[in-house]
Amino acid sequence: MSTSNTSMSDTSEIQFRNRKCRCEVRATFRISESKENPVMVYFACLFNNTNGCGLFEWWMPLHK
């Protein structure tokens, strides 16, 4: 798996490892806009809205 850096602002970055779902495609990296979990980052199946595998996984920071 490859590692990517995504800049959240001028002063901070997050690191994550790309994931594939059971559909064998790269999972999407999303930010929650719900009231219960505002601004929480998660992975989801690219095809969740159209018969996808249903992958949903909260992002956890990589430990160095």
Secondary structure by P-SEA (a helix, b strand, c coil): cbbbbbbccccbbbbbbbbbcccccbbbbbbbcccccccccbbbbccccccccbbbbbbbbbcc
